[in-house]
Amino acid sequence: MTFHPQLITTRTRRGERTIVAFASTDAPLAYHPTLLYNDMKGEHTSATEWSITHLPTGRELPPRFPTYQRCERFIALAAHICNWRIIRDKVAGHRAARRLHCIMARLCWQAQQDDAQESEAAE
């Protein structure tokens, strides 16, 4: 799976925003630095969090990730659980969401294992 830079439109609490993201060649999913908003800085991108957006809907998928590599791993696993190119009815969407939560749980567990192995290797 490869990723390429692309302008995408994502939905935020403050409306739609066009940003640069890295789109997958296998699924209409893209990752990008998380968009944040606070009263001091206004709207800005995070230096420590990455998000994934479903391109046909512009909606951000949970969760947020600490590195872009974890986003790429998540997209590689999630690309095959459903047809991301079709926007389905709510029932099919709920089934896909349940499968997505299973994938997220697996990735979180895998990330914890990777972190533990990295800690052991560093010692």
C-alpha positions as a Markdown table, in Angstrom:
| # | Residue | x | y | z |
|---|---|---|---|---|
| 1 | Met | 0.0 | 0.0 | 0.0 |
| 2 | Thr | 1.3 | 3.4 | -0.9 |
| 3 | Phe | 0.3 | 6.9 | 0.1 |
| 4 | His | 0.5 | 10.2 | -1.8 |
| 5 | Pro | 0.0 | 13.8 | -0.8 |
| 6 | Gln | -3.4 | 15.2 | -1.8 |
| 7 | Leu | -5.7 | 18.1 | -0.9 |
| 8 | Ile | -8.8 | 16.8 | 0.9 |
| 9 | Thr | -11.9 | 18.3 | 2.5 |
| 10 | Thr | -12.6 | 17.3 | 6.1 |
| 11 | Arg | -15.4 | 18.3 | 8.4 |
| 12 | Thr | -14.7 | 20.0 | 11.6 |
| 13 | Arg | -16.8 | 21.6 | 14.3 |
| 14 | Arg | -16.2 | 24.9 | 12.6 |
| 15 | Gly | -17.2 | 23.7 | 9.1 |
| 16 | Glu | -15.4 | 22.1 | 6.2 |
| 17 | Arg | -11.6 | 22.6 | 5.8 |
| 18 | Thr | -9.3 | 21.8 | 2.9 |
| 19 | Ile | -6.0 | 20.4 | 4.1 |
| 20 | Val | -3.0 | 18.4 | 2.8 |
| 21 | Ala | -3.3 | 14.7 | 3.7 |
| 22 | Phe | -1.7 | 11.5 | 2.6 |
| 23 | Ala | -4.2 | 9.4 | 0.7 |
| 24 | Ser | -4.1 | 5.6 | 0.3 |
| 25 | Thr | -4.0 | 4.0 | -3.1 |
| 26 | Asp | -6.1 | 1.0 | -1.9 |
| 27 | Ala | -9.0 | 2.7 | 0.0 |
| 28 | Pro | -10.5 | 6.2 | 0.1 |
| 29 | Leu | -8.9 | 6.9 | 3.4 |
| 30 | Ala | -6.2 | 9.6 | 4.2 |
| 31 | Tyr | -4.2 | 10.5 | 7.2 |
| 32 | His | -3.1 | 14.0 | 8.3 |
| 33 | Pro | -2.1 | 15.9 | 11.4 |
| 34 | Thr | -5.1 | 16.4 | 13.6 |
| 35 | Leu | -6.9 | 19.7 | 13.3 |
| 36 | Leu | -7.2 | 21.5 | 16.6 |
| 37 | Tyr | -8.8 | 24.6 | 17.8 |
| 38 | Asn | -8.3 | 26.7 | 20.9 |
| 39 | Asp | -9.0 | 30.4 | 21.8 |
| 40 | Met | -5.3 | 31.3 | 22.0 |
| 41 | Lys | -4.0 | 29.8 | 18.8 |
| 42 | Gly | -7.2 | 29.5 | 16.8 |
| 43 | Glu | -7.3 | 26.6 | 14.3 |
| 44 | His | -4.0 | 24.8 | 13.9 |
| 45 | Thr | -2.6 | 21.3 | 13.3 |
| 46 | Ser | -1.2 | 19.1 | 16.0 |
| 47 | Ala | 2.5 | 18.2 | 16.1 |
| 48 | Thr | 1.8 | 15.0 | 18.1 |
| 49 | Glu | -1.5 | 13.6 | 16.9 |
| 50 | Trp | -2.6 | 12.1 | 13.5 |
| 51 | Ser | -6.1 | 11.5 | 12.3 |
| 52 | Ile | -7.7 | 9.5 | 9.5 |
| 53 | Thr | -10.4 | 10.9 | 7.2 |
| 54 | His | -12.9 | 8.9 | 5.1 |
| 55 | Leu | -12.6 | 10.8 | 1.8 |
| 56 | Pro | -16.1 | 10.3 | 0.3 |
| 57 | Thr | -17.8 | 11.7 | 3.5 |
| 58 | Gly | -15.0 | 14.0 | 4.8 |
| 59 | Arg | -15.5 | 12.5 | 8.3 |
| 60 | Glu | -12.7 | 11.8 | 10.6 |
| 61 | Leu | -12.5 | 8.2 | 12.0 |
| 62 | Pro | -11.7 | 7.5 | 15.6 |
| 63 | Pro | -9.2 | 7.2 | 17.2 |
| 64 | Arg | -6.3 | 9.6 | 16.9 |
| 65 | Phe | -2.8 | 8.2 | 16.6 |
| 66 | Pro | 0.6 | 9.3 | 18.0 |
| 67 | Thr | 2.5 | 8.7 | 14.7 |
| 68 | Tyr | 1.8 | 8.6 | 11.0 |
| 69 | Gln | 3.2 | 5.1 | 10.8 |
| 70 | Arg | 0.4 | 3.9 | 13.1 |
| 71 | Cys | -2.1 | 5.6 | 10.7 |
| 72 | Glu | -0.6 | 3.7 | 7.8 |
| 73 | Arg | -0.8 | 0.4 | 9.7 |
| 74 | Phe | -4.4 | 1.1 | 10.6 |
| 75 | Ile | -5.4 | 2.0 | 7.0 |
| 76 | Ala | -3.6 | -1.2 | 5.7 |
| 77 | Leu | -5.8 | -3.3 | 8.1 |
| 78 | Ala | -9.0 | -1.3 | 7.7 |
| 79 | Ala | -8.8 | -1.1 | 3.9 |
| 80 | His | -10.1 | -4.7 | 3.5 |
| 81 | Ile | -12.9 | -4.8 | 6.1 |
| 82 | Cys | -15.5 | -3.1 | 3.9 |
| 83 | Asn | -16.0 | -1.3 | 0.7 |
| 84 | Trp | -15.0 | 2.2 | 1.7 |
| 85 | Arg | -16.0 | 3.6 | -1.7 |
| 86 | Ile | -19.7 | 3.0 | -1.2 |
| 87 | Ile | -21.6 | 5.1 | 1.3 |
| 88 | Arg | -24.2 | 2.7 | 2.7 |
| 89 | Asp | -27.3 | 2.9 | 4.7 |
| 90 | Lys | -27.2 | 3.2 | 8.5 |
| 91 | Val | -27.5 | -0.5 | 9.2 |
| 92 | Ala | -24.6 | -1.5 | 7.0 |
| 93 | Gly | -22.7 | 1.5 | 8.4 |
| 94 | His | -23.2 | 0.2 | 11.9 |
| 95 | Arg | -21.9 | -3.3 | 10.9 |
| 96 | Ala | -18.8 | -1.7 | 9.3 |
| 97 | Ala | -18.4 | 0.4 | 12.5 |
| 98 | Arg | -18.4 | -2.7 | 14.7 |
| 99 | Arg | -15.8 | -4.3 | 12.4 |
| 100 | Leu | -13.8 | -1.1 | 12.6 |
| 101 | His | -13.8 | -1.1 | 16.4 |
| 102 | Cys | -12.4 | -4.7 | 16.3 |
| 103 | Ile | -9.6 | -3.5 | 14.1 |
| 104 | Met | -9.0 | -0.5 | 16.3 |
| 105 | Ala | -8.8 | -2.8 | 19.4 |
| 106 | Arg | -6.3 | -5.0 | 17.5 |
| 107 | Leu | -4.2 | -2.1 | 16.5 |
| 108 | Cys | -4.2 | -0.6 | 20.1 |
| 109 | Trp | -3.1 | -4.0 | 21.4 |
| 110 | Gln | -0.4 | -4.3 | 18.7 |
| 111 | Ala | 0.8 | -0.8 | 19.4 |
| 112 | Gln | 1.2 | -1.7 | 23.1 |
| 113 | Gln | 3.2 | -4.8 | 22.2 |
| 114 | Asp | 5.4 | -2.8 | 19.9 |
| 115 | Asp | 6.0 | -0.2 | 22.6 |
| 116 | Ala | 6.9 | -2.9 | 25.1 |
| 117 | Gln | 9.3 | -4.5 | 22.7 |
| 118 | Glu | 10.9 | -1.1 | 21.9 |
| 119 | Ser | 11.3 | -0.5 | 25.7 |
| 120 | Glu | 13.0 | -3.9 | 26.2 |
| 121 | Ala | 15.3 | -3.3 | 23.3 |
| 122 | Ala | 16.4 | 0.1 | 24.6 |
| 123 | Glu | 17.3 | -1.4 | 28.0 |
